[in-house]
Amino acid sequence: MRILVTGGAGFIGSNFVHHVLDEHEDDEVITLDALTYAGSKDNLDGVLDDPRHEFVEGDIRDHDLVTDLVDDIDAIVNFAAESHVDRSIEGSKPFVTTNVQGTQTLLDAANEADIDRFLQISTDEVYGQILDGKFSENDSLNPRNPYAATKAGADLLAQSFQTTHDLPVLITRTCNNFGPRQHPEKLIPKFIQNADSGEELPVYGDGLNVREWIYVEDNCRALDIILREGDVGDVYNIGSYAEKTNLEVTEAILDAVDADDDLITFVDDRAGHDQRYALETEKIEALGWKPEYTFEEGLERTVNYYLN
């Protein structure tokens, strides 16, 4: 399979590129990334010189570039996105142009090229919050911040191409990822580095907001299975059942780094802060997938990565 991975120099995208090239010796990957603040070629160390891999610096909103790249492609996996909620609250325009218009550019090019698979990488945040129970793939979307709203818009646009143009679209909605190569603005890498250097760990509100956490390698295995074996037109939740409050995550990091609890500082909650996310995962489990790493195992590997 010849795969175009957009946003492939970012956190999850780069881990996916490494996974594909490690696990599928006959596959070829083209990585397209604009190398904004969240993407780095350093994340592709070890594969940049692989003869089965090509790196292209560019923007998914560049129609001519994207059209050229998909001309000889079997599948597109679209990770490219603005993804930090706080940044979307400060200014939503780049989220709209990248997450929605960028996805539209990719969909148009994929439709023209008649590719075999289009995997749209989404997030559990498109469902909004759920105080009890778990979201299934059939639940309605209720995004509550600009980032989530633009990802929901991209999901719906992708589904419309499947319905209208018979484009072979698949959508994944994953819980919070953590692991190597994540940008240090995100909670876990930020708190690991702050704790190691004796700096404060700012926790929003009371710290009791709940998230599911999945180690990035487990997510990449799920994405790979869905790309190859998922049913076209379907949405797949990818969750871990490892629910943690933000405060529990913070305390686990302090324990792992052997730092003091007095580094925790509670700060004003952010606007529109969802209380809890949780996903049903029967559909992806039916394809033979389940997480291999516990939260604790993944956190140990992540701490070792950032400290070393």
Residue, then its C-alpha position, 0 to 999 in steps of 0.5 A: m500500500r502507498i499511503l499519504v500521511t498528512g500531519g505526519a511530522g506531528f505527534i500521532g502522525s509521526n508515531f503512525v509513520h514509524h509504525v507503518l514502516d516498521e510493521h509493513e515492509d511492502d508499504e510506502v509512505i509520503t509524509l506531508d507536513a507544513l512544519t508549524y510549531a507542532g510538527s518537527k522533522d526530528n519526529l521522523d528521525g530513523v525513517l527520513d532516509d528510508p527508501r520507502h519514505e518521502f517527506v514533503e513540506g507543504d500545506i494540506r490547503d495547497h490544492d495543486l500540491v495535494t493533487d500532485l501527491v495523491d496522483d499515485i496514492d492508495a490511501i490518505v490518512n489525515f492527521a493534519a490539524e490544529s489541535h490545542v483547545d486553549r489556542s482555539i479559544e484564543g483564536s479560532k480562524p486557523f482551526v477553521t482553515t486547517n481542520v475544515q478547509g484543509t480536509q475539504t482540499l484533501l477530500d476533493a483531491a482524493n475524489e478526483a484521484d479515485i483513491d482506495r481509502f480515506l481515513q479521517i482522524s478525529t477526536d472524542e471531543v466532537y461528542g461533547q461531554i458525558l457525565d454517565g455512560k459512554f458515547s457510541e459511534n451513533d451518538s449525535l455530535n455536540p462539540r463545545n469548543p472551537y477546536a472540537a467544532t472544527k473537527a466535527g465539521a471535518d467529520l461531517l464533510a468527510q461523511s458527505f463525500q462518502t454519501t455523495h461521491d462514494l468516496p471510501v471514507l473511514i473516521t476514527r474518534t480517539c480518546n486522549n493520546f500520550g507518549p513519545r514525540q508529543h508537543p510540550e504544550k500538552l498536559i502530560p509532557k508539560f507536567i513531566q518537564n515542569a515536575d522534573s525542573g521543580e516548576e509549578l503544575p497548573v491544574y484547571g479548576d478542581g482537577l476533577n475533569v475526567r479523560e480516557w488516556i491511551y498510549v500512542e502506540d496502541n492508538c497507531r495499531a488501531l488506526d492501522i487495523i481500521l485503515r486495512e480492515g474497517d468497513v468503508g463509511d463507518v466511524y470507529n471509536i478508539g478508547s482505553y477504558a483508562e479513565k483518570t481525573n486530571l488531578e490523578v494524572t498530575e499526581a501519577i506524574l509527580d510520583a513517576v518523577d519523584a517530585d513534591d505534591d506542593l508543585i500542584t497549583f490550581v488555576d481558573d478553569r478554562a471556558g467550556h471545559d468538558q467534564r468527562y469523555a468516555l467511549e464505547t469500543e466494541k466496533i474496533e474490538a470486533l476487528g481484533w484490537k485491544p490496548e496492550y499498555t496500561f496507563e501506568e506502563g505507558l506513563e513509565r515509557t513516556v516519562n523515560y522518553y522525556l527525561n532522557 
